[in-house]
């Protein structure tokens, strides 16, 4: 019999047997992972229970079997698509990348144990086994590569969204009285946050119909030249929108930076602290009046 034909027949037979025994192979992989202390599988998705994880394993084993037997024409693209989807699910489930990749060795080990056992039963030649390995090993490598690439990409995307959400939460315009609000700024202000500060503050002032805004900088210890310009740009833009701005809590460092830049404070109301600024809107008077009435 022609050797190439013999190899093809062996490959089809092994691929078919892998597909037919996908459940048993997947169960053994999961058992080995549990015994090895690496229960989280490569493919586990968000909120996936043990049964769902097993089903994902079975689908991957069948995918390998179909690829080995030649039922899948574009093996690399199919495996990459699978890996990308599972990588996305893994990120959303919150599982670490290193834990996910630990399962790769279990897949290789169990699949090759099965192939050796089947090869022995079918008296396969060494050449046949080696030929099959050139199909299976690259498949697993492609799956891991696609999974890792998808994991990193989706992780970065989620991190960026989280960072943006966190920044948005750090720009809270808090309405105090009708038309009056305070913006407490806490932490370092870089160029990106300064840009977000400008955009978000304008939107929130329009949304809440604010006419007077107190920007409290007591939680900020330092701003650079670009941030200072952004801050004054915010004040100027708010003025155009009819919003009067009061700055409070300027640290000596911020004051020195502002002076060195020759920034004009003529049209900005400055107060030493938030209490002094709110007193202009009757906050302190109301509080004193209420205390007096209680007495």
Backbone as CSV, one residue per row, in Angstrom:
resi,resn,N_x,N_y,N_z,CA_x,CA_y,CA_z,C_x,C_y,C_z
1,UNK,0.859,-1.191,0.000,0.000,0.000,0.000,0.890,1.234,0.000
2,UNK,0.480,2.267,-0.726,1.245,3.492,-0.790,1.354,4.127,0.596
3,UNK,2.564,4.606,1.007,2.793,5.126,2.347,1.924,6.344,2.620
4,UNK,1.817,7.289,1.657,1.048,8.492,1.853,-0.424,8.158,2.065
5,UNK,-0.925,7.174,1.327,-2.303,6.741,1.486,-2.502,6.136,2.862
6,UNK,-1.509,5.334,3.316,-1.575,4.718,4.633,-1.596,5.782,5.720
7,UNK,-0.774,6.808,5.578,-0.733,7.885,6.550,-2.068,8.619,6.594
8,UNK,-2.642,8.859,5.447,-3.921,9.563,5.381,-5.021,8.755,6.047
9,UNK,-5.013,7.469,5.814,-6.015,6.601,6.434,-5.855,6.582,7.953
10,UNK,-4.616,6.503,8.421,-4.367,6.526,9.856,-4.837,7.846,10.466
11,UNK,-4.556,8.915,9.762,-4.928,10.234,10.270,-6.443,10.365,10.344
12,UNK,-7.137,9.923,9.327,-8.602,9.981,9.326,-9.166,9.136,10.463
13,UNK,-8.584,7.959,10.658,-9.071,7.048,11.689,-8.846,7.636,13.083
14,UNK,-7.648,8.169,13.324,-7.351,8.750,14.630,-8.235,9.970,14.887
15,UNK,-8.392,10.815,13.881,-9.243,11.995,14.029,-10.673,11.622,14.363
16,UNK,-11.170,10.581,13.695,-12.531,10.106,13.947,-12.670,9.574,15.362
17,UNK,-11.647,8.830,15.808,-11.680,8.261,17.155,-11.616,9.367,18.218
18,UNK,-10.855,10.409,17.951,-10.787,11.536,18.880,-12.156,12.201,19.004
19,UNK,-12.795,12.401,17.869,-14.126,13.022,17.875,-15.140,12.155,18.612
20,UNK,-15.102,10.859,18.351,-16.056,9.931,18.970,-15.852,9.830,20.481
21,UNK,-14.606,9.993,20.944,-14.292,9.848,22.369,-14.025,11.192,23.045
22,UNK,-14.556,12.246,22.453,-14.312,13.598,22.985,-14.762,13.735,24.432
23,UNK,-15.884,13.114,24.773,-16.402,13.209,26.139,-15.429,12.572,27.127
24,UNK,-14.961,11.360,26.821,-14.039,10.661,27.719,-12.719,11.420,27.853
25,UNK,-12.223,11.959,26.737,-10.961,12.709,26.762,-11.113,13.974,27.598
26,UNK,-12.219,14.687,27.389,-12.451,15.930,28.129,-12.597,15.654,29.627
27,UNK,-13.297,14.594,29.970,-13.466,14.239,31.384,-12.132,13.911,32.040
28,UNK,-11.261,13.210,31.304,-9.953,12.873,31.851,-9.098,14.124,32.019
29,UNK,-9.199,15.050,31.068,-8.458,16.310,31.180,-8.884,17.064,32.432
30,UNK,-10.185,17.165,32.639,-10.689,17.886,33.801,-10.281,17.190,35.105
31,UNK,-10.317,15.844,35.101,-9.914,15.093,36.297,-8.450,15.333,36.613
32,UNK,-7.598,15.281,35.587,-6.168,15.514,35.788,-5.895,16.932,36.289
33,UNK,-6.671,17.877,35.776,-6.499,19.266,36.203,-6.859,19.421,37.676
34,UNK,-7.930,18.765,38.100,-8.322,18.827,39.513,-7.251,18.192,40.395
35,UNK,-6.769,17.030,39.976,-5.747,16.327,40.754,-4.443,17.114,40.800
36,UNK,-4.203,17.884,39.733,-2.973,18.670,39.674,-3.112,20.045,40.297
37,UNK,-4.297,20.327,40.843,-4.514,21.619,41.489,-4.700,22.757,40.516
38,UNK,-5.075,22.428,39.279,-5.276,23.460,38.264,-6.661,23.301,37.657
39,UNK,-7.664,23.508,38.496,-9.044,23.231,38.100,-9.564,24.155,37.012
40,UNK,-9.170,25.454,37.054,-9.686,26.406,36.079,-9.196,26.038,34.690
41,UNK,-10.091,25.677,33.758,-9.672,25.259,32.423,-9.331,26.421,31.513
42,UNK,-8.648,26.089,30.433,-8.223,27.087,29.454,-9.385,27.876,28.904
43,UNK,-10.534,27.243,28.813,-11.654,27.808,28.074,-12.760,28.332,28.958
44,UNK,-12.580,28.340,30.280,-13.707,28.673,31.142,-14.157,30.101,30.928
45,UNK,-15.452,30.277,30.685,-16.021,31.582,30.418,-16.655,32.191,31.649
46,UNK,-17.272,33.328,31.449,-17.867,34.045,32.558,-18.957,33.232,33.230
47,UNK,-18.850,33.125,34.577,-19.841,32.450,35.395,-20.104,31.019,34.897
48,UNK,-19.091,30.375,34.416,-19.258,29.034,33.870,-19.111,27.994,34.970
49,UNK,-20.103,27.085,35.078,-20.007,26.037,36.080,-19.245,24.843,35.520
50,UNK,-19.108,23.797,36.333,-18.308,22.643,35.926,-18.874,21.964,34.677
51,UNK,-20.183,21.851,34.610,-20.804,21.205,33.447,-20.525,21.993,32.169
52,UNK,-20.680,23.311,32.247,-20.434,24.144,31.069,-18.967,24.096,30.666
53,UNK,-18.081,24.033,31.679,-16.656,23.927,31.370,-16.342,22.631,30.658
54,UNK,-16.986,21.538,31.080,-16.784,20.252,30.436,-17.276,20.290,29.000
55,UNK,-18.409,20.935,28.774,-18.948,21.026,27.420,-18.017,21.797,26.486
56,UNK,-17.372,22.832,27.018,-16.411,23.587,26.219,-15.195,22.720,25.883
57,UNK,-14.780,21.906,26.849,-13.663,20.993,26.588,-14.021,20.001,25.492
58,UNK,-15.218,19.462,25.592,-15.677,18.484,24.593,-15.703,19.109,23.204
59,UNK,-16.194,20.339,23.121,-16.265,21.004,21.808,-14.875,21.227,21.225
60,UNK,-13.899,21.546,22.098,-12.537,21.755,21.604,-11.906,20.442,21.147
61,UNK,-12.132,19.365,21.901,-11.589,18.059,21.521,-12.183,17.617,20.183
62,UNK,-13.473,17.819,20.009,-14.104,17.466,18.732,-13.555,18.305,17.588
63,UNK,-13.251,19.549,17.901,-12.662,20.431,16.901,-11.310,19.888,16.450
64,UNK,-10.523,19.409,17.397,-9.229,18.811,17.071,-9.416,17.543,16.246
65,UNK,-10.361,16.704,16.683,-10.608,15.464,15.953,-11.034,15.718,14.516
66,UNK,-11.930,16.657,14.312,-12.402,16.976,12.957,-11.281,17.547,12.103
67,UNK,-10.402,18.327,12.734,-9.278,18.896,11.981,-8.294,17.810,11.571
68,UNK,-8.020,16.863,12.473,-7.093,15.766,12.166,-7.648,14.874,11.058
69,UNK,-8.944,14.615,11.105,-9.554,13.731,10.095,-9.847,14.443,8.782
70,UNK,-9.579,15.739,8.713,-9.744,16.464,7.459,-11.139,17.013,7.218
71,UNK,-11.991,17.002,8.224,-13.351,17.508,8.052,-13.399,19.040,8.071
72,UNK,-12.345,19.650,8.604,-12.258,21.116,8.614,-11.213,21.533,7.593
73,UNK,-11.614,22.365,6.659,-10.700,22.759,5.583,-9.718,23.848,6.033
74,UNK,-10.237,24.881,6.680,-9.377,25.977,7.140,-9.145,25.825,8.638
75,UNK,-8.245,24.923,8.994,-8.016,24.589,10.402,-7.523,25.772,11.212
76,UNK,-6.545,26.490,10.690,-5.938,27.584,11.447,-6.957,28.667,11.780
77,UNK,-7.765,29.064,10.812,-8.764,30.109,11.048,-9.813,29.652,12.055
78,UNK,-10.217,28.383,11.954,-11.221,27.847,12.868,-10.704,27.830,14.298
79,UNK,-9.458,27.376,14.461,-8.862,27.330,15.791,-8.654,28.738,16.348
80,UNK,-8.223,29.665,15.504,-8.020,31.041,15.946,-9.337,31.664,16.408
81,UNK,-10.392,31.406,15.672,-11.700,31.937,16.050,-12.133,31.392,17.405
82,UNK,-11.905,30.091,17.604,-12.246,29.475,18.884,-11.440,30.115,20.010
83,UNK,-10.128,30.239,19.806,-9.261,30.812,20.827,-9.613,32.247,21.166
84,UNK,-9.968,33.036,20.164,-10.331,34.430,20.386,-11.595,34.537,21.234
85,UNK,-12.582,33.709,20.926,-13.832,33.736,21.692,-13.607,33.328,23.143
86,UNK,-12.809,32.270,23.335,-12.558,31.790,24.690,-11.708,32.783,25.476
87,UNK,-10.777,33.446,24.791,-9.963,34.462,25.454,-10.815,35.604,25.970
88,UNK,-11.792,36.016,25.170,-12.697,37.085,25.583,-13.519,36.652,26.796
89,UNK,-14.031,35.421,26.774,-14.814,34.911,27.899,-13.969,34.816,29.170
90,UNK,-12.720,34.403,28.998,-11.834,34.247,30.158,-11.599,35.580,30.858
91,UNK,-11.420,36.640,30.083,-11.199,37.960,30.671,-12.429,38.407,31.452
92,UNK,-13.586,38.238,30.856,-14.820,38.686,31.512,-15.142,37.844,32.745
93,UNK,-14.596,36.624,32.812,-14.812,35.784,33.999,-13.852,36.159,35.123
94,UNK,-12.803,36.932,34.782,-11.856,37.379,35.782,-10.763,36.386,36.110
95,UNK,-10.570,35.353,35.280,-9.533,34.381,35.586,-8.173,34.858,35.093
96,UNK,-7.105,34.617,35.857,-5.765,35.052,35.463,-5.276,34.313,34.218
97,UNK,-4.466,35.001,33.419,-3.953,34.412,32.187,-3.047,33.224,32.471
98,UNK,-2.184,33.328,33.484,-1.255,32.240,33.762,-1.983,30.974,34.196
99,UNK,-3.066,31.142,34.964,-3.845,29.978,35.393,-4.512,29.326,34.200
100,UNK,-5.005,30.140,33.283,-5.662,29.610,32.088,-4.701,28.786,31.237
101,UNK,-3.481,29.292,31.076,-2.524,28.630,30.203,-1.944,27.361,30.811
102,UNK,-2.072,27.201,32.125,-1.555,25.994,32.769,-2.238,24.733,32.236
103,UNK,-3.476,24.869,31.774,-4.231,23.698,31.313,-3.728,23.170,29.979
104,UNK,-2.909,23.951,29.264,-2.416,23.521,27.953,-1.701,22.179,28.033
105,UNK,-0.872,22.018,29.039,-0.112,20.771,29.174,-1.029,19.579,29.392
106,UNK,-2.156,19.777,30.081,-3.090,18.675,30.316,-3.745,18.235,29.010
107,UNK,-4.064,19.185,28.161,-4.655,18.851,26.866,-3.671,18.018,26.037
108,UNK,-2.445,18.491,25.965,-1.442,17.764,25.181,-1.246,16.348,25.735
109,UNK,-1.098,16.255,27.032,-0.808,14.969,27.671,-1.928,13.950,27.434
110,UNK,-3.156,14.350,27.702,-4.278,13.415,27.591,-4.543,13.037,26.135
111,UNK,-4.474,14.011,25.243,-4.719,13.717,23.821,-3.659,12.768,23.285
112,UNK,-2.392,12.997,23.665,-1.337,12.130,23.159,-1.376,10.742,23.796
113,UNK,-1.808,10.655,25.028,-2.004,9.333,25.633,-3.059,8.556,24.853
114,UNK,-4.106,9.239,24.455,-5.171,8.595,23.692,-4.656,8.150,22.321
115,UNK,-3.879,9.010,21.679,-3.352,8.667,20.351,-2.402,7.476,20.436
116,UNK,-1.550,7.441,21.463,-0.618,6.322,21.617,-1.369,5.021,21.856
117,UNK,-2.421,5.098,22.654,-3.212,3.905,22.922,-3.918,3.422,21.660
118,UNK,-4.518,4.344,20.916,-5.205,3.973,19.684,-4.207,3.503,18.629
119,UNK,-3.061,4.172,18.591,-2.042,3.790,17.618,-1.528,2.387,17.858
120,UNK,-1.404,2.023,19.148,-0.970,0.675,19.497,-2.005,-0.361,19.081
121,UNK,-3.279,-0.032,19.307,-4.347,-0.962,18.932,-4.433,-1.148,17.425
122,UNK,-4.129,-0.100,16.699,-4.219,-0.157,15.238,-2.872,-0.453,14.582
123,UNK,-1.865,-0.703,15.415,-0.517,-1.013,14.911,-0.017,0.074,13.957
124,UNK,-0.196,1.323,14.370,0.256,2.441,13.533,1.783,2.524,13.548
125,UNK,2.320,2.933,12.429,3.771,3.090,12.325,4.197,4.398,12.983
126,UNK,5.491,4.506,13.286,6.031,5.728,13.880,5.838,6.914,12.951
127,UNK,6.000,6.659,11.639,5.808,7.733,10.663,4.382,8.292,10.726
128,UNK,3.421,7.425,10.939,2.026,7.868,11.030,1.808,8.751,12.252
129,UNK,2.386,8.328,13.381,2.246,9.102,14.607,2.889,10.470,14.455
130,UNK,4.085,10.493,13.870,4.781,11.762,13.665,4.009,12.674,12.718
131,UNK,3.395,12.070,11.713,2.615,12.850,10.753,1.402,13.491,11.449
132,UNK,0.771,12.727,12.321,-0.389,13.245,13.049,0.038,14.354,14.006
133,UNK,1.239,14.218,14.590,1.721,15.233,15.528,1.910,16.577,14.846
134,UNK,2.255,16.541,13.556,2.437,17.796,12.822,1.110,18.518,12.603
135,UNK,0.014,17.826,12.845,-1.307,18.447,12.744,-1.803,18.924,14.104
136,UNK,-1.663,18.066,15.117,-2.231,18.366,16.433,-1.442,19.430,17.188
137,UNK,-0.125,19.288,17.249,0.665,20.250,18.025,0.497,21.689,17.541
138,UNK,0.571,21.939,16.224,0.334,23.320,15.768,-1.066,23.817,16.089
139,UNK,-2.059,22.911,16.089,-3.415,23.311,16.418,-3.506,23.836,17.844
140,UNK,-2.919,23.108,18.768,-2.941,23.537,20.166,-2.161,24.829,20.330
141,UNK,-1.031,24.941,19.622,-0.236,26.170,19.676,-1.033,27.353,19.142
142,UNK,-1.755,27.152,18.031,-2.571,28.220,17.454,-3.677,28.636,18.428
143,UNK,-4.282,27.654,19.093,-5.351,27.949,20.051,-4.816,28.790,21.205
144,UNK,-3.650,28.409,21.721,-3.041,29.146,22.829,-2.661,30.554,22.387
145,UNK,-2.110,30.656,21.187,-1.710,31.966,20.666,-2.919,32.883,20.511
146,UNK,-3.988,32.357,19.896,-5.194,33.157,19.701,-5.826,33.528,21.036
147,UNK,-5.833,32.561,21.961,-6.392,32.807,23.290,-5.621,33.918,23.997
148,UNK,-4.290,33.817,23.987,-3.454,34.804,24.684,-3.617,36.188,24.074
149,UNK,-3.621,36.244,22.744,-3.765,37.530,22.057,-5.116,38.160,22.383
150,UNK,-6.168,37.349,22.330,-7.508,37.849,22.633,-7.616,38.267,24.087
151,UNK,-7.010,37.486,24.973,-7.053,37.795,26.406,-6.423,39.159,26.672
152,UNK,-5.219,39.364,26.145,-4.494,40.615,26.377,-5.265,41.799,25.790
153,UNK,-5.780,41.631,24.565,-6.504,42.715,23.902,-7.765,43.094,24.682
154,UNK,-8.549,42.085,25.090,-9.780,42.355,25.829,-9.485,42.886,27.230
155,UNK,-8.386,42.400,27.825,-8.005,42.895,29.151,-7.662,44.385,29.079
156,UNK,-6.906,44.774,28.049,-6.556,46.184,27.878,-7.802,47.031,27.663
157,UNK,-8.725,46.503,26.864,-9.956,47.246,26.587,-10.777,47.453,27.863
158,UNK,-10.909,46.387,28.653,-11.663,46.492,29.905,-10.965,47.437,30.873
159,UNK,-9.629,47.344,30.933,-8.863,48.217,31.828,-9.033,49.681,31.456
160,UNK,-8.997,49.953,30.146,-9.160,51.328,29.678,-10.552,51.860,30.010
161,UNK,-11.569,51.002,29.822,-12.933,51.423,30.139,-13.083,51.676,31.636
162,UNK,-12.474,50.795,32.432,-12.535,50.966,33.880,-11.837,52.250,34.306
163,UNK,-10.669,52.502,33.701,-9.914,53.709,34.037,-10.711,54.951,33.673
164,UNK,-11.375,54.905,32.502,-12.179,56.043,32.066,-13.364,56.251,33.007
165,UNK,-14.007,55.143,33.388,-15.141,55.234,34.316,-14.698,55.796,35.656
166,UNK,-13.520,55.356,36.101,-12.984,55.840,37.375,-12.693,57.334,37.310
167,UNK,-12.161,57.764,36.171,-11.880,59.182,35.999,-13.167,60.000,35.981
168,UNK,-14.195,59.437,35.301,-15.473,60.140,35.232,-16.086,60.283,36.625
169,UNK,-15.920,59.230,37.445,-16.431,59.295,38.808,-15.656,60.297,39.652
170,UNK,-14.412,60.582,39.224,-13.580,61.513,39.984,-13.863,62.967,39.610
171,UNK,-14.871,63.200,38.755,-15.272,64.562,38.390,-16.744,64.746,38.770
172,UNK,-17.046,64.709,40.069,-18.447,64.829,40.481,-18.843,66.280,40.744
173,UNK,-19.732,66.814,39.931,-20.296,68.125,40.199,-21.498,67.901,41.115
174,UNK,-21.374,68.355,42.364,-22.389,68.060,43.381,-23.273,69.282,43.609
175,UNK,-24.537,69.234,43.180,-25.460,70.362,43.428,-25.722,70.519,44.927
176,UNK,-25.629,71.758,45.428,-25.881,72.038,46.838,-27.200,72.785,47.034
177,UNK,-27.361,73.873,46.285,-28.575,74.657,46.299,-29.025,74.825,44.850
178,UNK,-30.211,75.347,44.630,-30.640,75.605,43.245,-29.642,76.498,42.522
179,UNK,-29.026,75.973,41.483,-28.069,76.735,40.685,-26.663,76.757,41.229
180,UNK,-26.435,76.185,42.426,-25.111,76.211,43.060,-24.587,74.787,43.238
181,UNK,-23.324,74.575,42.854,-22.726,73.240,42.980,-21.267,73.365,43.352
182,UNK,-20.702,72.259,43.823,-19.288,72.220,44.176,-18.635,71.074,43.411
183,UNK,-17.415,71.309,42.968,-16.626,70.279,42.286,-15.379,70.018,43.117
184,UNK,-15.370,68.983,43.961,-14.164,68.650,44.728,-13.198,67.844,43.863
185,UNK,-12.010,68.362,43.666,-11.009,67.678,42.854,-9.957,67.086,43.784
186,UNK,-9.769,65.766,43.695,-8.847,65.072,44.589,-7.841,64.269,43.773
187,UNK,-6.576,64.306,44.183,-5.551,63.502,43.516,-4.812,64.271,42.448
188,UNK,-3.869,63.568,41.829,-3.065,64.189,40.777,-3.900,64.446,39.527
189,UNK,-3.574,65.517,38.839,-4.264,65.854,37.592,-3.244,65.837,36.463
190,UNK,-3.346,64.844,35.599,-2.485,64.828,34.421,-3.244,65.453,33.257
191,UNK,-2.622,65.459,32.077,-3.240,66.098,30.920,-4.554,65.444,30.534
192,UNK,-4.592,64.109,30.574,-5.817,63.398,30.197,-6.957,63.698,31.172
193,UNK,-6.642,63.677,32.453,-7.693,63.955,33.440,-8.144,65.402,33.354
194,UNK,-7.218,66.305,33.043,-7.578,67.714,32.908,-8.556,67.905,31.743
195,UNK,-8.329,67.178,30.665,-9.235,67.254,29.510,-10.611,66.718,29.884
196,UNK,-10.626,65.599,30.613,-11.888,65.014,31.058,-12.582,65.943,32.044
197,UNK,-11.796,66.596,32.897,-12.340,67.544,33.866,-13.090,68.665,33.155
198,UNK,-12.505,69.151,32.089,-13.128,70.227,31.307,-14.441,69.757,30.691
199,UNK,-14.390,68.633,29.988,-15.558,68.147,29.256,-16.693,67.744,30.199
200,UNK,-16.354,66.978,31.224,-17.381,66.463,32.126,-18.022,67.572,32.950
201,UNK,-17.215,68.523,33.397,-17.754,69.614,34.204,-18.744,70.451,33.408
202,UNK,-18.396,70.748,32.172,-19.299,71.534,31.326,-20.622,70.802,31.124
203,UNK,-20.544,69.510,30.848,-21.754,68.720,30.629,-22.632,68.693,31.873
204,UNK,-22.017,68.478,33.035,-22.790,68.378,34.274,-23.383,69.724,34.696
205,UNK,-22.671,70.806,34.437,-23.206,72.121,34.769,-24.429,72.444,33.920
206,UNK,-24.370,72.082,32.647,-25.525,72.294,31.773,-26.687,71.396,32.192
207,UNK,-26.367,70.158,32.539,-27.404,69.201,32.916,-28.143,69.640,34.179
208,UNK,-27.404,70.166,35.164,-28.011,70.552,36.444,-28.376,72.038,36.498
209,UNK,-28.188,72.751,35.366,-28.522,74.176,35.287,-27.805,74.971,36.377
210,UNK,-26.503,74.761,36.454,-25.678,75.431,37.462,-25.317,76.841,37.005
211,UNK,-25.427,77.795,37.916,-25.028,79.179,37.621,-23.806,79.599,38.438
212,UNK,-23.542,78.891,39.521,-22.351,79.176,40.346,-21.681,77.858,40.720
213,UNK,-20.404,77.758,40.426,-19.670,76.516,40.695,-18.444,76.819,41.556
214,UNK,-18.317,76.071,42.630,-17.136,76.176,43.487,-16.212,74.996,43.172
215,UNK,-15.014,75.287,42.688,-14.030,74.241,42.399,-13.040,74.198,43.547
216,UNK,-13.088,73.111,44.311,-12.224,72.977,45.486,-10.989,72.161,45.133
217,UNK,-9.818,72.793,45.221,-8.550,72.149,44.849,-7.721,71.762,46.070
218,UNK,-8.350,71.711,47.238,-7.589,71.392,48.449,-7.035,69.975,48.422
219,UNK,-7.599,69.108,47.601,-7.107,67.731,47.493,-6.066,67.550,46.419
220,UNK,-5.623,68.657,45.800,-4.613,68.606,44.735,-3.365,69.324,45.212
221,UNK,-2.238,68.644,45.154,-1.002,69.246,45.653,-0.155,69.884,44.558
222,UNK,-0.350,69.431,43.315,0.513,69.942,42.246,-0.203,69.878,40.903
223,UNK,-0.009,70.904,40.102,-0.476,70.879,38.718,0.637,71.443,37.839
224,UNK,0.770,70.887,36.641,1.810,71.396,35.747,1.248,72.513,34.874
225,UNK,2.072,73.000,33.961,1.698,74.139,33.130,0.467,73.837,32.282
226,UNK,0.452,72.672,31.644,-0.654,72.303,30.782,-1.959,72.199,31.567
227,UNK,-1.904,71.603,32.736,-3.103,71.445,33.563,-3.616,72.804,34.029
228,UNK,-2.704,73.700,34.380,-3.110,75.047,34.815,-3.856,75.762,33.701
229,UNK,-3.354,75.648,32.485,-4.032,76.270,31.345,-5.407,75.642,31.132
230,UNK,-5.503,74.328,31.303,-6.783,73.641,31.162,-7.772,74.150,32.204
231,UNK,-7.284,74.356,33.408,-8.138,74.809,34.495,-8.700,76.195,34.189
232,UNK,-7.833,77.087,33.706,-8.303,78.430,33.383,-9.178,78.419,32.129
233,UNK,-8.926,77.478,31.246,-9.794,77.319,30.084,-11.196,76.918,30.530
234,UNK,-11.256,76.045,31.557,-12.540,75.625,32.106,-13.284,76.819,32.690
235,UNK,-12.578,77.637,33.446,-13.208,78.805,34.062,-13.731,79.765,32.998
236,UNK,-12.945,79.983,31.947,-13.347,80.900,30.875,-14.565,80.375,30.129
237,UNK,-14.559,79.058,29.874,-15.682,78.458,29.156,-16.952,78.503,29.991
238,UNK,-16.814,78.245,31.302,-17.969,78.307,32.191,-18.560,79.724,32.219
239,UNK,-17.694,80.728,32.166,-18.162,82.113,32.166,-19.013,82.388,30.933
240,UNK,-18.573,81.849,29.781,-19.339,82.026,28.546,-20.719,81.387,28.673
241,UNK,-20.782,80.289,29.425,-22.055,79.587,29.627,-22.892,80.208,30.732
242,UNK,-22.376,81.279,31.325,-23.134,81.951,32.383,-22.912,81.370,33.761
243,UNK,-21.820,80.643,33.952,-21.524,80.028,35.243,-20.388,80.793,35.913
244,UNK,-20.667,81.331,37.108,-19.638,82.027,37.878,-18.825,81.015,38.662
245,UNK,-17.500,81.122,38.606,-16.620,80.125,39.220,-15.871,80.698,40.413
246,UNK,-15.795,79.902,41.454,-15.007,80.243,42.626,-13.986,79.133,42.866
247,UNK,-12.723,79.514,43.016,-11.670,78.542,43.292,-11.317,78.578,44.773
248,UNK,-11.222,77.409,45.376,-10.834,77.325,46.783,-9.731,76.288,46.971
249,UNK,-9.028,76.413,48.089,-8.052,75.400,48.465,-6.791,75.371,47.631
250,UNK,-6.398,76.506,47.047,-5.166,76.529,46.258,-3.966,76.363,47.184
251,UNK,-3.142,75.360,46.907,-1.933,75.145,47.698,-0.880,76.182,47.304
252,UNK,0.130,76.388,48.135,1.202,77.323,47.775,1.877,76.954,46.459
253,UNK,2.020,75.649,46.213,2.675,75.213,44.964,1.841,75.603,43.749
254,UNK,0.525,75.401,43.850,-0.342,75.764,42.738,-0.354,77.273,42.540
255,UNK,-0.374,77.985,43.638,-0.360,79.447,43.551,0.912,79.941,42.869
256,UNK,2.051,79.358,43.235,3.324,79.754,42.624,3.337,79.434,41.142
257,UNK,2.807,78.265,40.775,2.743,77.895,39.358,1.895,78.895,38.586
258,UNK,0.757,79.276,39.160,-0.149,80.211,38.499,0.501,81.571,38.311
259,UNK,1.218,82.035,39.338,1.885,83.333,39.252,2.990,83.300,38.205
260,UNK,3.759,82.212,38.182,4.855,82.107,37.212,4.346,82.079,35.777
261,UNK,3.103,81.648,35.588,2.507,81.609,34.247,1.791,82.903,33.900
262,UNK,1.798,83.860,34.839,1.109,85.137,34.638,-0.374,84.944,34.334
263,UNK,-0.977,83.980,35.019,-2.400,83.734,34.812,-3.225,84.828,35.479
264,UNK,-4.298,85.229,34.813,-5.117,86.344,35.273,-6.240,85.849,36.187
265,UNK,-6.206,86.285,37.439,-7.224,85.895,38.413,-8.293,86.977,38.593
266,UNK,-8.237,88.041,37.774,-9.141,89.167,37.972,-10.609,88.764,37.892
267,UNK,-10.913,87.819,37.019,-12.314,87.451,36.816,-12.686,86.172,37.572
268,UNK,-11.823,85.758,38.500,-12.072,84.533,39.263,-12.152,84.873,40.743
269,UNK,-13.180,84.384,41.399,-13.307,84.581,42.844,-12.466,83.530,43.558
270,UNK,-11.600,83.968,44.453,-10.728,83.058,45.196,-11.107,83.067,46.675
271,UNK,-11.167,81.885,47.253,-11.434,81.731,48.668,-10.416,80.764,49.268
272,UNK,-10.124,80.952,50.537,-9.122,80.115,51.183,-9.543,78.674,51.317
273,UNK,-10.834,78.455,51.591,-11.320,77.087,51.758,-12.780,76.992,51.322
274,UNK,-13.287,75.788,51.339,-14.644,75.540,50.860,-15.686,76.206,51.754
275,UNK,-15.451,76.205,53.041,-16.411,76.820,53.972,-16.602,78.305,53.667
276,UNK,-15.501,79.014,53.407,-15.582,80.433,53.084,-16.358,80.674,51.799
277,UNK,-16.139,79.796,50.821,-16.840,79.948,49.543,-18.333,79.717,49.701
278,UNK,-18.706,78.710,50.460,-20.123,78.383,50.637,-20.833,79.423,51.487
279,UNK,-20.070,80.117,52.321,-20.679,81.160,53.157,-21.256,82.273,52.289
280,UNK,-20.655,82.510,51.118,-21.167,83.530,50.213,-22.546,83.184,49.682
281,UNK,-22.871,81.888,49.717,-24.184,81.458,49.229,-25.160,81.202,50.374
282,UNK,-24.790,81.674,51.591,-25.674,81.558,52.729,-25.596,80.255,53.471
283,UNK,-24.631,79.398,53.110,-24.554,78.091,53.778,-24.275,78.242,55.267
284,UNK,-23.275,79.045,55.626,-22.928,79.232,57.018,-24.031,79.935,57.781
285,UNK,-24.691,80.899,57.133,-25.763,81.644,57.774,-26.951,80.739,58.076
286,UNK,-27.266,79.867,57.097,-28.374,78.950,57.309,-28.069,77.998,58.455
287,UNK,-26.834,77.530,58.501,-26.438,76.596,59.547,-26.506,77.266,60.917
288,UNK,-26.033,78.527,61.005,-26.055,79.265,62.267,-27.485,79.566,62.694
289,UNK,-28.314,79.905,61.696,-29.706,80.216,61.994,-30.439,79.000,62.531
290,UNK,-30.211,77.848,61.926,-30.849,76.625,62.384,-30.402,76.267,63.796
291,UNK,-29.115,76.472,64.092,-28.588,76.169,65.422,-29.222,77.101,66.450
292,UNK,-29.383,78.367,66.066,-29.979,79.331,66.987,-31.421,78.983,67.281
293,UNK,-32.157,78.551,66.235,-33.564,78.184,66.414,-33.697,76.972,67.325
294,UNK,-32.743,76.027,67.215,-32.810,74.836,68.061,-32.581,75.189,69.524
295,UNK,-31.754,76.241,69.746,-31.515,76.675,71.127,-32.731,77.415,71.689
